[in-house]
Amino acid sequence: MSFHNMKAWRAILPSSLPIRTASWQRFKSTAAAAISDNQDPATLLRNIGISAHIDSGKTTLTERILFYSGRINAIHEVRGKDGVGAKMDSMDLEREKGITIQSAATYTTWGDHNINIIDTPGHVDFTVEVERALRVLDGAIMVLCGVAGVQSQSITVDRQMKRYEVPRIAFINKLDRTGAEPFRVVDDLREKLRLNATALQVPIGLEDKLEGVVDLITMKALYSVGEHGETIEERDIPENLVELAQEKRMEAIERLAEVDDDIAELFIMEEEPDVDTFREAVRKATLARTFTPVLMGSAFKNKSVQPLLDAVTMFLPSPVERKNIALDLNNNEAEMELNGAADSPFCALAFKLEDGQYGQLTYIRIYQGTLSKGDTIKNTSTGKKVKVGRLVRMHADDMEEVETLATGEICALFGIDCSSGDTFVVDSQNGFNPAMMSMFVPEPVISLALIPKNKSDVSGNFGKALQRFQKEDPTFRVHTDPENKQQIISGMGELHLEVYVERIKREYKVECSTGVPQVNYREGITSKTDFNYLHKKQSGGSGQYGRVVGFMEPMTREEVKENGGKEFMFVNECVGNAMPPEYIAAVEKGFQEQVTEGLLIGHPVLGIKVTLTDGQAHAVDSSELAFRLAAKGAFREAFRASNPIVLEPIMAVQVEVPDEYQGGAVGSINKLRGLIQDTEMRDGYSTIRCLVPLAEMFGYTTTLRSLTQAKGEFSMEFHEYQQMNKGDQKQLEDEYEKKRLEKMKK
């Protein structure tokens, strides 16, 4: 039967088929097997993250994993409709809104494996939670909706997994929903994410007929039965699905043959691999990130979650199978590979901070060595030493005290004064001084003024809240407006800032009013310009003298990438001693300081490459200050001559509306200066993907609701900065100049 024959497939009623072999119960796999004396416990550990587009079922899936593994005794749903809520959504706001705001860690066991799990947010506004989770995890489950397929945040998550080279399993969820088409989602993975993705399962029925899956490796049907799907029964494949299963199995073998020599040899000889060979090939290719296994089911309907857990233990890596690199601070930050052995010098990374009732809670990932309660650890960034008083493992907001943890474990410490990204070693390890490589932190794209209604509380709880949230979340920024002295908060989107305003109210009892959202524009240049600037000042006694010569030009995207994502590059091409070497750093510092505030509208300047070719110093009057001021003057002079432009943040927007509202939705996007990239119509719904300036998106929620009678929804994420049109740029420049002149009059 062709998989295109969806109606016949959905009509399958498999419950009458005979049971061929035994079934296994919910708790059977949770008893940890004995570990042999010579086996490294870390080989039986899995650190995984669950990531996806918002509302794809990540938290629901985690809830089922915890239930089937015996970690929790009852299933509770997202949004807390039963008054309890999902275990991993421990914050009241998460249960009210039905979304994950903070990543949450837990651990469980499956068979003889221990599994650390981090459930991450799906909303783009909280994307830093995904960044820091993937930074410390060894594998991931990418969850996709069986109806919507690959969505905008799915693309972001894919990019993050590739950035940290994390092997993944794809899980197509929500196959109980009307319109679910799992093999179209597999095609999406291949076309939109460029993954060598292949289904290792075929669903038995779809929508309300979903009963389980066919395992294409063992060629057995796995049925989820029982009140909560706690029992998996293994049976013969239904006759209606034999042809489809054989077709999909050959497709999987063929795609594996492209990346595995052993399978390729069997494929050429027209032989099929046995179960062990098949599994080993999938595992090798998954770890090499040349193959993405795709599994299927429905977490909400309790279908086929246990086979997913089996796949996690079979196909995703242990901590000792991942290559982890640190920088040797004793050797000019040369790269050093950590071997991951439990008896090697201890090394851990602090990746997440929380302020709890017992003080700061610091989440760490141990990359090698062993940590015990009572050890003295040292922060390699600050040199500070502290004794480990409490060592805990997290289960959402619950804690379990432990005495010792080793390589690969994720745990938390109390009373550690540090920042996210700091590296820790045991103090007694003389000569071992590493620093783990940091994670990527995106820049905020939206700002707004935050004003406490009780003015007297500015330095009290209000200040404490802002200080805490900045420390916990590197994408949440705060600064004071120099003109009106208001606190300006910046973040990744309206929801991001809205959540923090609400948390300030709930957790610190401070009510705030907010100003109009402000877009974080940037400035740039479009042409190369030479500079030859002399800073000379004489006012009695020693003066100031410094000449800088060179050119300034825009950076290419390749240069930004090679520069570690930094949008400023300084190149010293001075020859001889015309410019004393001790002043070179001062020149670089002057340019760096100036790019933080452009001349057009006062926003930071992106993509600037400065090349210093010559200079001149005075035997008496030259100083670091003089050359720093000369660099600033050279920048101002060259910037005006380099055809400067204003850059505005462009958002990748995905709008989903019923077909009858498609025309209105397209019209609304056109009014927002949006550029429509593609439109897809499926199962009565239209999906519109477009690029829209962030400045135009404020209030679009209300617009879309009124257009679609509240039936439409949209999501967006930062795409890139693009040049603003001349008319809007002129308006911003005039507003900035007006404010500047008013400030001068004061």
Helices and strands as residue ranges (DSSP letters): H 6-10, G 14-16, E 19-24, G 28-30, G 41-44, E 45-52, H 58-68, G 78-80, H 92-97, E 104-110, E 113-119, G 124-126, H 127-136, E 139-145, H 152-163, E 168-173, H 182-192, E 197-199, E 201-204, G 207-209, E 212-215, E 220-225, E 231-235, H 239-257, H 261-268, H 275-287, E 292-296, H 306-315, G 319-321, E 324-328, E 334-338, E 347-356, E 359-368, E 370-372, E 376-379, E 385-387, E 391-395, E 398-401, E 404-406, E 410-414, E 423-426, E 434-436, E 446-452, G 455-457, H 461-472, E 477-480, E 487-491, H 494-508, E 512-514, E 518-519, E 522-524, E 529-537, E 544-554, H 557-562, E 568-572, G 581-583, H 584-594, E 608-616, H 624-641, E 645-658, G 659-661, H 662-671, E 675-682, E 685-693, G 694-696, H 700-708, E 713-723, H 726-745
